[in-house]
Amino acid sequence: MESLFHTQTLLIIAAGAIATYLTRVGGYVFITRMKRIPPRAEAALNAVPAAVLTTLVAPAAITGGWDVSLTMAIAFLVGLRLSLLPMLAVCWIVVMVIRHLIV
């Protein structure tokens, strides 16, 4: 029987944990040492939420099937007019109708 923990797996997990910790602490130290944030750094920090959202939504839109892609497009359009909770309710209804009646 193989061992429960492989050395290579543990090293990869440890390296990922160290890299995550260093980037978080490094960002905090970087920002706190500045007297003011340069405009380019501020613009980069403002772009982070959109980049994270894109990395979460794009794979699902591409590999999730046409029902998921259609629901995401509807969510985008509804999100332009309504707040988060009504948008969630509308899109939940849309995806349930699509999956129940069509798929």
Buried (B, 14 or more C-beta within 10 A) or exposed (E): EEEEEEEEEEEEEEEEEEEEEEEEEEEEEEEEEEEEEEEEEEEEEEEEEEEEEEEEBEEEBEEBBEBBBBBBEBBEEBBEEEEEEEBBEBBEEBBEEBEEEEE
